[in-house]
Amino acid sequence: MTIGRMPRRWSEQMASTILITGGAGFIGSHTADRLLALGHHVRVLDNLQKPVHMKGKPAYLSPEIEFIEGDVRDKATLAGAMRGADVIYHLAAYQDYLPDFSTFFHTNAVSTALIYEIIVEEKLPVRKVIVASSQFVQGEGLYRNAGGMLVTPVMRPLEQLERGEWEFQDADGTALQWLPTPETHANPANAYAMSKHSQEIQALRFGRRYDIPSVALRYSIVQGARQSFYNTYSGACRIFSLHYFFDRAPTIYEDGGQRRDFVNIHDVVDANVLVMDDPRADYEIFCVGGGRAYTVAEFDRIVARAFDREGIEPNIPGAFRFGDTRHAVSDITRLRSLGWAPQRAAADSVREYVEYLRAQTDIEDILEYAEATMKQQNVVRQALA
């Protein structure tokens, strides 16, 4: 099967049918809105899985979307959704802290294999496949030791964390220096990250083997409106915002010095559309990050300011989540080379999220739900020092 290369900006020259798996979710729905605005027909396949979609099909989904409720793990359902699609965004994913390792691979990796399997079996004229990956593929990322050598630590020992020693160290106890990490580095440390790495490999290998232009996008921590209030994987913006919304002090893990790379949802959508249009992106992996590292403590103050709650100080009791990365920051040089750059700061993302949160009418139980879930899964632990 041979599928011809696209002319540059082909999507602006013709209306196309675009399938978004997981399109009822945070990133998928915003991408759908942009594609609709560009004149495309958008088809969404989503199983509306709880707890992410606790209340079923979200009201923010445009009525112009062709919506199919179904699971990407079901080959017949997936094939039906793919037929007639010019472009496929594979955003459906399983994210959780539960140790049901097989579910990560079955949902994330196997569904990706099914997409390529169906294209090849049915000789579907799909112009491009864009696969959502994650910064978690990089694990702890790259570090430099005192001698200037690059090192790739995997995970901090539990004994070290229980002593309240947070930074990665050389054998002599000298702290390692974190570095922004490029696409060339992969060091997945958990089942979710491993399944995402598999998706990247499949996109590049199957794409080249069968001449199906494919791209993998390694998203950093994406923020903005429509993030699920019930998804414990949604991160610091959700947790901090809910606490300040209810005039409560949030808990910061470790010492608050962890660095994170936050990227705005609209910048992510810009990247999604760019790689669909640009053939230079074909068969490549791109980090999609915010271009700046924030400490968790610094980010907490951004959220506090957005709620006018700067007088509330966070709790920093020395608790930690075993398996968390210490520093996670992506190098976005490669995506910048295609003309993309983040246009919004973390404060912009927080403001949008706060507006979305304040528009809700029934969220009293959300914070308690999230905290109870984390404790039940034994994710949060306490330093003994």
Helices and strands as residue ranges (DSSP letters): G 10-12, E 17-21, H 26-37, E 41-46, E 66-69, H 75-82, E 87-90, H 101-104, I 105-110, H 111-122, E 128-134, G 135-138, E 143-144, E 150-151, H 158-162, E 177-178, H 191-209, E 214-219, E 221-223, G 232-234, H 236-245, E 259-264, H 265-277, G 279-281, E 284-288, E 293-295, H 296-306, E 319-321, E 327-328, H 333-336, H 346-358, H 366-376, E 380-382
